[in-house]
Amino acid sequence: MLAEKSLDKSVHCQYNINMLTQKLYRNGNSVAVTIPKEYLQELNLKEGSLVVVEKHGNELVVTSKDKVVVSGVDPRFVKIVDEFIVEHRDVLEELSKR
């Protein structure tokens, strides 16, 4: 009987690790949701990271921009562009103001 209870707790713990309930909150004219610190660390995301939000039926899927594959674009080119943006971010930000 004790083994069954331990197994049951393990299943619930596993479920709770992979699924959380988060409350939506107003942020200006939008509505936002927080991402738990543990998820950010696992996915190598931090404040300011770019993500892609996609609607699939009744679900929203949030993916790191770094993980998104653009069809028809050579991944080597995407890597070169990303490195360029990181290296020259200050210049690109100034140019965007003009």
Number of C-alpha atoms within 10 A of each C-alpha: 5 7 7 9 10 10 11 11 11 12 11 10 11 10 11 11 10 8 8 10 6 10 8 10 11 9 9 7 6 7 9 12 11 9 12 10 11 10 13 13 10 8 11 10 17 12 6 6 11 12 15 12 12 11 9 8 6 5 8 10 10 11 14 14 13 14 9 10 11 9 7 6 9 10 12 9 10 14 12 10 12 13 12 12 14 10 11 11 12 10 10 13 11 9 9 7 6 5
